[in-house]
Amino acid sequence: MLSVHPQYITDKEGNKISVVLPIKEYESLLEELEEMEDIKLYDEAITLNEPSIP
């Protein structure tokens, strides 16, 4: 499982408005998102039951 260590940027009232992540954690998040998108597209393709092209 991915572990992140965010730092928050707040406004004058203390409301969180932005997040800062170490580059490695950011890149890991992007990789996870890409993998999830691939899985989603695969699942959609399976439900369409269309012929595939090798």
N, C-alpha and C positions, 0 to 999 in steps of 0.2 A: 504494500500500500504506500502511496505517495505521502510524504511528510512535508508540510510547508511551514515556514516561519515568517509570517507576514509582519510588516511594520505598517502602521496606519498614519496617514496624514489627516489631521483634523482641522476644522475651521475654528473661528474664534469662540464658538459656543461649545466646542469639544465634540461635535458631530464628525464621525468618520466620513471622509470624502474621497480618499484614495488609498491604494495599497501599494507598498513597495515590497518586491520579492527579490531574493538573490537570483542571479541569472540562471544558475543551474536548476533551481526550483521552477522558474518560469519556463525554461526549455523542457523540463520534464512534464509540466502541465500541458504544454503544446503537444508533446508526443502522445500523452494520454488522450487528449481531445481528438487527435488525428486517428488514433486507434479506435476510439468509440465511434467516430464517423464512419470508418471502414466497416465496423460491425453493423451499424445501422443500415448502411447501403447494401451489405450482404443480405441482411434479413429482409429488406425490401425486395431485393432481386429474387429471393427464394419464394416470397409470397406471390410474385407476379407470374411465376411458373412459365417463363418464356425460355425459348431455346438459348443456350449459351454458345459463345464463340471462343474456341480455345486460343 
